[in-house]
């Protein structure tokens, strides 16, 4: 019993690191994704080409390769990151490419009729975006962003490769001393499930609360 309780305590420490990685990476990804989405929807031809190229290139590169480029490649040009920071940047960049398509789709989901109606009432482009497009786009994005949270949460386990002591790495440390891989990795899986299930239930309730009747938007599937 003492072995199990001490193992759970260690795994919870790793879980906190996993949650930190997930949340900070999503915030970073969102900050970048918003600019990319706006560039793709409202930018001129060259800005649209640059934004689309960024999104498609990043989506084509495995997350582990991005991590290795940032953590092992950047020091060659004099830029060094702590493993935790490198993991956040890598996960954030990867997530930004997918989130940009969520936001782009959400913006385009607002009917053109509403945009024309806003302009007929004398609203300029900025007012139309702030008061008509943005509120609805944020509602449309709730469901696909939940899926993105789940994916980023699971991707944090790859930070193990950089030496970040997140949930999976803590579990591996325990296995190396207790030789109980089935039990420990099952506990890790259970923790991932609890976080994912709890978050999905919470966001689903929020989605129902803020849903717009008659509208639905689907997220971008992971490649």
Backbone as CSV, one residue per row, in Angstrom:
resi,resn,N_x,N_y,N_z,CA_x,CA_y,CA_z,C_x,C_y,C_z
1,UNK,0.827,-1.210,0.000,0.000,0.000,0.000,0.863,1.263,0.000
2,UNK,1.965,1.213,0.804,2.871,2.368,0.838,3.515,2.578,-0.523
3,UNK,3.872,1.478,-1.197,4.464,1.564,-2.531,3.504,2.243,-3.501
4,UNK,2.226,1.854,-3.426,1.244,2.413,-4.347,1.002,3.891,-4.078
5,UNK,0.870,4.250,-2.802,0.604,5.650,-2.457,1.772,6.545,-2.836
6,UNK,3.003,6.064,-2.608,4.175,6.864,-2.963,4.300,6.996,-4.481
7,UNK,3.947,5.950,-5.207,4.000,5.995,-6.667,2.986,6.993,-7.211
8,UNK,1.784,6.971,-6.642,0.746,7.907,-7.082,1.175,9.346,-6.807
9,UNK,1.832,9.580,-5.660,2.300,10.930,-5.327,3.310,11.425,-6.360
10,UNK,4.230,10.542,-6.763,5.232,10.905,-7.767,4.564,11.160,-9.116
11,UNK,3.609,10.305,-9.478,2.903,10.473,-10.747,2.102,11.771,-10.773
12,UNK,1.555,12.159,-9.641,0.809,13.426,-9.591,1.734,14.620,-9.789
13,UNK,2.975,14.510,-9.307,3.953,15.568,-9.584,4.208,15.682,-11.081
14,UNK,4.354,14.521,-11.728,4.531,14.519,-13.178,3.294,15.016,-13.902
15,UNK,2.119,14.733,-13.334,0.874,15.194,-13.934,0.801,16.719,-13.943
16,UNK,1.270,17.330,-12.860,1.261,18.799,-12.798,2.133,19.384,-13.913
17,UNK,3.289,18.770,-14.164,4.161,19.226,-15.250,3.463,19.041,-16.590
18,UNK,2.780,17.920,-16.749,2.031,17.661,-17.985,0.955,18.715,-18.210
19,UNK,0.233,19.059,-17.169,-0.814,20.084,-17.280,-0.202,21.442,-17.623
20,UNK,0.928,21.772,-16.987,1.612,23.034,-17.294,2.025,23.079,-18.755
21,UNK,2.600,21.985,-19.241,3.004,21.909,-20.646,1.801,22.103,-21.562
22,UNK,0.711,21.432,-21.249,-0.482,21.491,-22.094,-1.059,22.895,-22.158
23,UNK,-1.272,23.499,-20.994,-1.920,24.810,-20.935,-1.056,25.891,-21.570
24,UNK,0.226,25.936,-21.216,1.102,26.973,-21.771,1.298,26.801,-23.273
25,UNK,1.385,25.567,-23.725,1.528,25.315,-25.162,0.284,25.751,-25.921
26,UNK,-0.885,25.480,-25.356,-2.128,25.886,-26.004,-2.252,27.401,-26.069
27,UNK,-1.859,28.092,-25.000,-1.905,29.554,-25.014,-0.956,30.113,-26.070
28,UNK,0.253,29.555,-26.136,1.207,29.991,-27.154,0.654,29.705,-28.542
29,UNK,0.122,28.499,-28.732,-0.442,28.137,-30.031,-1.594,29.030,-30.427
30,UNK,-2.433,29.385,-29.454,-3.571,30.264,-29.738,-3.103,31.643,-30.171
31,UNK,-2.101,32.184,-29.464,-1.590,33.523,-29.784,-1.078,33.585,-31.218
32,UNK,-0.367,32.539,-31.644,0.158,32.501,-33.013,-0.964,32.204,-34.003
33,UNK,-1.839,31.274,-33.636,-2.911,30.830,-34.551,-3.857,31.952,-34.927
34,UNK,-4.164,32.831,-33.987,-5.080,33.934,-34.272,-4.523,34.815,-35.386
35,UNK,-3.236,35.133,-35.302,-2.624,35.973,-36.338,-2.597,35.240,-37.683
36,UNK,-2.284,33.945,-37.662,-2.238,33.173,-38.901,-3.632,33.102,-39.528
37,UNK,-4.657,32.859,-38.707,-6.023,32.769,-39.223,-6.482,34.095,-39.817
38,UNK,-6.203,35.195,-39.104,-6.597,36.511,-39.612,-5.860,36.831,-40.914
39,UNK,-4.600,36.413,-40.987,-3.822,36.646,-42.205,-4.412,35.868,-43.379
40,UNK,-4.843,34.637,-43.125,-5.400,33.815,-44.196,-6.755,34.325,-44.666
41,UNK,-7.515,34.917,-43.763,-8.863,35.382,-44.125,-8.854,36.807,-44.658
42,UNK,-8.095,37.697,-44.003,-8.182,39.123,-44.314,-6.920,39.711,-44.965
43,UNK,-5.845,38.935,-45.033,-4.602,39.483,-45.578,-4.625,39.626,-47.091
44,UNK,-3.637,40.375,-47.613,-3.495,40.452,-49.065,-2.909,39.140,-49.586
45,UNK,-2.713,39.045,-50.872,-2.312,37.783,-51.485,-1.003,37.237,-50.922
46,UNK,-0.025,38.136,-50.680,1.278,37.680,-50.198,1.209,37.248,-48.740
47,UNK,0.436,37.965,-47.949,0.276,37.583,-46.548,-0.455,36.245,-46.456
48,UNK,-1.458,36.059,-47.318,-2.175,34.787,-47.322,-1.258,33.631,-47.709
49,UNK,-0.404,33.857,-48.689,0.527,32.808,-49.117,1.483,32.453,-47.995
50,UNK,2.019,33.465,-47.301,2.959,33.228,-46.207,2.281,32.477,-45.060
51,UNK,1.058,32.890,-44.693,0.339,32.244,-43.598,-0.012,30.794,-43.938
52,UNK,-0.457,30.579,-45.157,-0.811,29.227,-45.585,0.417,28.328,-45.643
53,UNK,1.544,28.877,-46.108,2.785,28.105,-46.163,3.217,27.700,-44.762
54,UNK,3.141,28.629,-43.809,3.501,28.323,-42.421,2.642,27.179,-41.891
55,UNK,1.343,27.312,-42.059,0.422,26.313,-41.524,0.656,24.936,-42.130
56,UNK,0.848,24.874,-43.447,0.995,23.573,-44.102,2.347,22.939,-43.829
57,UNK,3.386,23.748,-43.743,4.715,23.207,-43.448,4.763,22.640,-42.039
58,UNK,4.264,23.399,-41.064,4.296,22.948,-39.678,3.467,21.687,-39.493
59,UNK,2.316,21.618,-40.144,1.459,20.433,-40.026,2.104,19.206,-40.658
60,UNK,3.069,19.414,-41.531,3.703,18.293,-42.237,4.897,17.714,-41.479
61,UNK,5.330,18.399,-40.420,6.525,17.962,-39.689,6.121,17.273,-38.393
62,UNK,6.618,16.072,-38.108,6.303,15.392,-36.841,6.747,16.233,-35.645
63,UNK,5.992,16.155,-34.563,6.290,16.957,-33.386,7.667,16.647,-32.815
64,UNK,8.094,15.382,-32.898,9.413,15.022,-32.372,10.521,15.709,-33.161
65,UNK,10.348,15.829,-34.464,11.338,16.513,-35.297,11.401,17.993,-34.930
66,UNK,10.239,18.607,-34.708,10.213,20.017,-34.302,10.952,20.194,-32.980
67,UNK,10.709,19.291,-32.034,11.396,19.366,-30.742,12.897,19.260,-30.897
68,UNK,13.355,18.336,-31.732,14.792,18.138,-31.917,15.436,19.342,-32.606
69,UNK,14.714,19.934,-33.558,15.240,21.126,-34.234,15.437,22.261,-33.232
70,UNK,14.422,22.480,-32.385,14.490,23.586,-31.429,15.498,23.316,-30.316
71,UNK,15.514,22.083,-29.797,16.379,21.794,-28.647,17.814,21.484,-29.040
72,UNK,18.012,20.732,-30.130,19.361,20.341,-30.531,19.913,21.189,-31.679
73,UNK,19.010,21.707,-32.534,19.468,22.454,-33.695,19.766,23.910,-33.425
74,UNK,18.915,24.574,-32.661,19.102,26.003,-32.409,20.405,26.358,-31.694
75,UNK,20.932,25.499,-30.785,22.215,25.841,-30.150,23.349,26.060,-31.144
76,UNK,23.237,25.490,-32.337,24.281,25.670,-33.352,24.382,27.132,-33.759
77,UNK,23.236,27.838,-33.727,23.242,29.262,-34.084,23.221,30.150,-32.832
78,UNK,23.533,29.538,-31.693,23.668,30.314,-30.461,22.397,30.513,-29.664
79,UNK,21.343,29.782,-29.989,20.074,29.910,-29.261,19.825,28.618,-28.490
80,UNK,19.780,28.717,-27.161,19.602,27.542,-26.322,18.348,27.676,-25.472
81,UNK,17.625,26.573,-25.337,16.414,26.557,-24.537,16.492,25.456,-23.493
82,UNK,15.935,25.742,-22.335,15.728,24.718,-21.319,14.792,23.650,-21.907
83,UNK,14.948,22.363,-21.525,14.079,21.320,-22.092,12.591,21.620,-21.950
84,UNK,12.197,22.155,-20.795,10.789,22.473,-20.577,10.326,23.559,-21.534
85,UNK,11.137,24.604,-21.688,10.787,25.706,-22.592,10.775,25.225,-24.039
86,UNK,11.761,24.408,-24.398,11.816,23.872,-25.762,10.573,23.042,-26.073
87,UNK,10.110,22.282,-25.083,8.905,21.478,-25.280,7.678,22.370,-25.472
88,UNK,7.578,23.432,-24.682,6.447,24.355,-24.816,6.436,25.008,-26.191
89,UNK,7.596,25.495,-26.626,7.684,26.149,-27.929,7.312,25.173,-29.043
90,UNK,7.828,23.955,-28.958,7.559,22.953,-29.993,6.081,22.601,-30.050
91,UNK,5.499,22.307,-28.889,4.080,21.954,-28.845,3.207,23.136,-29.255
92,UNK,3.618,24.341,-28.848,2.853,25.536,-29.205,2.864,25.805,-30.698
93,UNK,4.039,25.676,-31.311,4.149,25.893,-32.758,3.314,24.859,-33.517
94,UNK,3.443,23.610,-33.099,2.681,22.548,-33.753,1.176,22.793,-33.615
95,UNK,0.754,23.153,-32.405,-0.665,23.391,-32.171,-1.164,24.612,-32.930
96,UNK,-0.324,25.624,-33.084,-0.755,26.857,-33.758,-1.204,26.593,-35.190
97,UNK,-0.540,25.646,-35.852,-0.909,25.339,-37.237,-2.323,24.768,-37.309
98,UNK,-2.681,23.912,-36.354,-4.019,23.329,-36.345,-5.053,24.309,-35.817
99,UNK,-4.690,25.043,-34.775,-5.631,26.027,-34.240,-5.955,27.115,-35.267
100,UNK,-4.973,27.450,-36.097,-5.228,28.488,-37.105,-6.359,28.076,-38.035
101,UNK,-6.440,26.779,-38.334,-7.507,26.309,-39.206,-8.851,26.237,-38.483
102,UNK,-8.786,26.008,-37.175,-10.012,26.060,-36.381,-10.582,27.468,-36.397
103,UNK,-9.719,28.455,-36.143,-10.177,29.847,-36.113,-10.574,30.341,-37.506
104,UNK,-9.824,29.925,-38.522,-10.164,30.333,-39.887,-11.543,29.796,-40.260
105,UNK,-11.769,28.510,-39.960,-13.069,27.916,-40.258,-14.190,28.569,-39.467
106,UNK,-13.896,28.934,-38.218,-14.910,29.571,-37.376,-15.279,30.950,-37.917
107,UNK,-14.280,31.689,-38.380,-14.542,33.018,-38.944,-15.366,32.904,-40.223
108,UNK,-14.991,31.964,-41.076,-15.697,31.801,-42.350,-17.087,31.206,-42.170
109,UNK,-17.343,30.599,-40.994,-18.655,30.005,-40.749,-19.733,31.057,-40.513
110,UNK,-19.314,32.269,-40.180,-20.290,33.359,-39.993,-20.840,33.730,-41.366
111,UNK,-22.133,33.716,-41.500,-22.755,33.914,-42.814,-22.451,35.295,-43.396
112,UNK,-22.296,35.330,-44.699,-22.031,36.599,-45.382,-23.221,37.549,-45.272
113,UNK,-24.414,36.981,-45.116,-25.592,37.814,-44.966,-25.507,38.706,-43.732
114,UNK,-24.956,38.152,-42.654,-24.802,38.944,-41.437,-23.771,40.052,-41.634
115,UNK,-22.722,39.760,-42.386,-21.691,40.761,-42.659,-22.286,41.904,-43.484
116,UNK,-23.051,41.549,-44.494,-23.687,42.573,-45.330,-24.697,43.394,-44.529
117,UNK,-25.418,42.710,-43.629,-26.393,43.421,-42.803,-25.697,44.422,-41.884
118,UNK,-24.552,44.034,-41.348,-23.801,44.927,-40.467,-23.312,46.155,-41.236
119,UNK,-22.839,45.911,-42.452,-22.360,47.035,-43.261,-23.516,47.962,-43.648
120,UNK,-24.685,47.373,-43.890,-25.841,48.203,-44.257,-26.293,49.079,-43.095
121,UNK,-25.922,48.659,-41.862,-26.255,49.457,-40.680,-25.202,50.520,-40.389
122,UNK,-24.181,50.577,-41.232,-23.163,51.602,-41.082,-21.925,51.166,-40.329
123,UNK,-21.797,49.877,-40.020,-20.605,49.395,-39.327,-19.434,49.318,-40.293
124,UNK,-18.257,49.715,-39.823,-17.059,49.547,-40.644,-16.508,48.134,-40.450
125,UNK,-15.410,47.832,-41.123,-14.852,46.487,-41.067,-14.457,46.060,-39.666
126,UNK,-13.859,46.960,-38.913,-13.414,46.649,-37.549,-14.602,46.377,-36.640
127,UNK,-15.623,47.202,-36.729,-16.815,47.008,-35.904,-17.538,45.718,-36.265
128,UNK,-17.609,45.438,-37.543,-18.264,44.202,-37.984,-17.559,42.979,-37.424
129,UNK,-16.219,43.008,-37.451,-15.462,41.873,-36.928,-15.651,41.731,-35.422
130,UNK,-15.543,42.840,-34.691,-15.595,42.791,-33.232,-16.977,42.415,-32.705
131,UNK,-18.038,42.923,-33.338,-19.378,42.760,-32.789,-20.219,41.688,-33.477
132,UNK,-19.837,41.301,-34.676,-20.616,40.301,-35.405,-19.837,39.000,-35.596
133,UNK,-18.653,39.106,-36.188,-17.892,37.905,-36.541,-17.245,37.249,-35.331
134,UNK,-16.509,38.022,-34.542,-15.730,37.454,-33.444,-16.562,36.705,-32.412
135,UNK,-17.665,37.269,-31.892,-18.439,36.527,-30.882,-18.933,35.170,-31.374
136,UNK,-19.380,35.126,-32.632,-19.866,33.856,-33.171,-18.715,32.891,-33.456
137,UNK,-17.599,33.417,-33.958,-16.444,32.565,-34.257,-15.913,31.903,-32.994
138,UNK,-15.907,32.634,-31.884,-15.440,32.063,-30.623,-16.336,30.915,-30.188
139,UNK,-17.634,31.060,-30.389,-18.553,29.973,-30.052,-18.335,28.768,-30.947
140,UNK,-18.150,29.011,-32.223,-17.928,27.906,-33.157,-16.664,27.115,-32.822
141,UNK,-15.673,27.789,-32.246,-14.369,27.164,-32.037,-14.288,26.304,-30.785
142,UNK,-15.309,26.347,-29.928,-15.233,25.642,-28.643,-15.031,24.142,-28.828
143,UNK,-15.863,23.513,-29.642,-15.789,22.055,-29.818,-14.459,21.602,-30.415
144,UNK,-14.013,22.177,-31.539,-12.732,21.727,-32.094,-11.539,22.039,-31.192
145,UNK,-11.607,23.099,-30.397,-10.516,23.405,-29.474,-10.422,22.372,-28.359
146,UNK,-11.555,21.770,-28.011,-11.542,20.687,-27.028,-10.746,19.508,-27.556
147,UNK,-10.962,19.197,-28.823,-10.202,18.125,-29.465,-8.719,18.461,-29.501
148,UNK,-8.398,19.715,-29.753,-7.004,20.142,-29.794,-6.354,20.016,-28.423
149,UNK,-7.092,20.341,-27.365,-6.576,20.180,-26.005,-6.189,18.726,-25.749
150,UNK,-7.071,17.818,-26.140,-6.808,16.392,-25.930,-5.551,15.947,-26.653
151,UNK,-5.374,16.408,-27.879,-4.220,16.017,-28.676,-2.926,16.578,-28.086
152,UNK,-2.945,17.847,-27.701,-1.747,18.454,-27.109,-1.406,17.768,-25.786
153,UNK,-2.420,17.442,-24.996,-2.188,16.732,-23.737,-1.433,15.433,-23.981
154,UNK,-1.865,14.672,-24.968,-1.193,13.403,-25.263,0.190,13.631,-25.876
155,UNK,0.335,14.699,-26.659,1.633,14.997,-27.268,2.691,15.384,-26.235
156,UNK,2.256,15.829,-25.040,3.243,16.207,-24.020,4.115,15.029,-23.608
157,UNK,3.617,13.820,-23.809,4.418,12.639,-23.453,5.692,12.559,-24.286
158,UNK,5.695,13.203,-25.459,6.880,13.178,-26.321,7.983,14.055,-25.744
159,UNK,7.632,14.990,-24.831,8.650,15.811,-24.168,9.609,14.944,-23.352
160,UNK,9.202,13.708,-23.110,10.082,12.705,-22.473,11.423,12.637,-23.188
161,UNK,11.399,12.792,-24.522,12.623,12.666,-25.328,13.623,13.779,-25.036
162,UNK,13.157,14.908,-24.500,14.047,16.021,-24.176,14.483,15.994,-22.714
163,UNK,13.972,15.024,-21.959,14.339,14.929,-20.549,13.405,15.662,-19.615
164,UNK,12.249,16.100,-20.104,11.275,16.776,-19.248,10.598,15.729,-18.360
165,UNK,10.558,15.998,-17.060,9.998,15.017,-16.125,8.478,15.167,-16.025
166,UNK,7.807,14.890,-17.126,6.349,14.914,-17.124,5.823,13.557,-16.664
167,UNK,4.549,13.323,-16.832,3.904,12.137,-16.287,4.543,10.837,-16.753
168,UNK,4.754,10.686,-18.046,5.288,9.438,-18.571,6.706,9.178,-18.068
169,UNK,7.523,10.228,-18.018,8.906,10.040,-17.556,8.941,9.661,-16.077
170,UNK,8.087,10.288,-15.278,8.005,9.912,-13.865,7.590,8.449,-13.742
171,UNK,6.645,8.035,-14.576,6.227,6.643,-14.556,7.359,5.696,-14.913
172,UNK,8.165,6.085,-15.888,9.295,5.250,-16.300,10.339,5.145,-15.192
173,UNK,10.566,6.258,-14.475,11.485,6.215,-13.330,11.002,5.207,-12.286
174,UNK,9.708,5.227,-12.015,9.150,4.301,-11.019,9.297,2.854,-11.491
175,UNK,9.011,2.609,-12.766,9.113,1.254,-13.320,10.539,0.728,-13.210
176,UNK,11.528,1.611,-13.403,12.932,1.184,-13.362,13.373,0.716,-11.975
177,UNK,12.622,1.122,-10.950,12.991,0.716,-9.582,12.030,-0.308,-8.987
178,UNK,10.811,-0.345,-9.491,9.815,-1.270,-8.920,9.543,-2.476,-9.803
179,UNK,9.875,-2.365,-11.090,9.627,-3.444,-12.052,8.144,-3.832,-12.096
180,UNK,7.297,-2.804,-12.095,5.851,-2.999,-12.180,5.291,-2.187,-13.366
181,UNK,5.718,-2.524,-14.587,5.306,-1.706,-15.734,3.805,-1.694,-15.978
182,UNK,3.139,-2.848,-15.822,1.707,-2.912,-16.086,0.936,-1.988,-15.147
183,UNK,1.257,-2.053,-13.873,0.556,-1.233,-12.892,0.833,0.256,-13.095
184,UNK,2.100,0.609,-13.234,2.477,2.030,-13.311,1.974,2.671,-14.596
185,UNK,2.180,2.001,-15.728,1.720,2.588,-16.987,0.196,2.604,-17.066
186,UNK,-0.454,1.678,-16.395,-1.916,1.712,-16.327,-2.382,2.914,-15.515
187,UNK,-1.648,3.245,-14.454,-1.961,4.436,-13.668,-1.770,5.697,-14.506
188,UNK,-0.692,5.709,-15.299,-0.459,6.852,-16.195,-1.619,7.004,-17.173
189,UNK,-2.042,5.891,-17.752,-3.154,5.923,-18.706,-4.431,6.409,-18.031
190,UNK,-4.651,5.973,-16.791,-5.842,6.390,-16.061,-5.833,7.894,-15.796
191,UNK,-4.664,8.434,-15.475,-4.560,9.879,-15.214,-4.841,10.666,-16.482
192,UNK,-4.261,10.226,-17.606,-4.550,10.888,-18.885,-6.051,10.851,-19.179
193,UNK,-6.652,9.704,-18.923,-8.091,9.555,-19.202,-8.913,10.501,-18.333
194,UNK,-8.591,10.561,-17.044,-9.359,11.415,-16.125,-9.279,12.878,-16.558
195,UNK,-8.083,13.333,-16.902,-7.921,14.727,-17.332,-8.707,14.984,-18.605
196,UNK,-8.567,14.089,-19.577,-9.240,14.258,-20.866,-10.760,14.201,-20.713
197,UNK,-11.238,13.193,-19.996,-12.679,13.021,-19.821,-13.278,14.195,-19.059
198,UNK,-12.605,14.616,-17.991,-13.114,15.733,-17.197,-13.169,17.021,-17.996
199,UNK,-12.112,17.270,-18.756,-12.073,18.489,-19.576,-13.144,18.453,-20.650
200,UNK,-13.296,17.308,-21.302,-14.299,17.192,-22.360,-15.718,17.381,-21.828
201,UNK,-15.998,16.846,-20.649,-17.323,17.010,-20.060,-17.589,18.478,-19.733
202,UNK,-16.567,19.157,-19.178,-16.725,20.562,-18.823,-16.953,21.417,-20.071
203,UNK,-16.120,21.197,-21.089,-16.231,22.005,-22.295,-17.521,21.693,-23.042
204,UNK,-17.978,20.444,-22.986,-19.246,20.086,-23.638,-20.403,20.863,-23.024
205,UNK,-20.365,21.018,-21.704,-21.419,21.800,-21.051,-21.338,23.264,-21.467
206,UNK,-20.112,23.774,-21.611,-19.934,25.150,-22.063,-20.407,25.311,-23.499
207,UNK,-20.134,24.292,-24.314,-20.546,24.348,-25.720,-22.063,24.400,-25.838
208,UNK,-22.748,23.591,-25.036,-24.211,23.600,-25.070,-24.758,24.945,-24.592
209,UNK,-24.085,25.514,-23.620,-24.545,26.785,-23.062,-24.414,27.926,-24.064
210,UNK,-23.314,27.922,-24.819,-23.047,29.033,-25.730,-23.304,28.683,-27.192
211,UNK,-23.920,27.547,-27.437,-24.138,27.121,-28.826,-25.092,28.057,-29.546
212,UNK,-24.925,28.116,-30.864,-25.810,28.907,-31.719,-26.705,27.939,-32.478
213,UNK,-28.007,27.939,-32.239,-28.910,26.983,-32.888,-28.781,27.020,-34.405
214,UNK,-28.679,25.828,-34.995,-28.648,25.744,-36.451,-27.267,25.826,-37.055
215,UNK,-26.222,26.025,-36.199,-24.872,26.122,-36.729,-24.004,25.024,-36.139
216,UNK,-23.092,24.531,-36.960,-22.151,23.528,-36.501,-20.871,23.682,-37.302
217,UNK,-19.745,23.541,-36.614,-18.451,23.592,-37.317,-17.583,22.464,-36.802
218,UNK,-16.880,21.846,-37.679,-16.015,20.731,-37.315,-14.566,21.182,-37.299
219,UNK,-13.800,20.586,-36.375,-12.387,20.924,-36.276,-11.576,20.276,-37.382
220,UNK,-10.321,20.692,-37.498,-9.419,20.119,-38.480,-8.858,18.824,-37.910
221,UNK,-9.016,17.738,-38.646,-8.510,16.457,-38.155,-6.990,16.434,-38.219
222,UNK,-6.391,15.774,-37.226,-4.944,15.634,-37.203,-4.482,14.699,-38.303
223,UNK,-3.373,15.088,-38.921,-2.818,14.221,-39.960,-1.958,13.159,-39.317
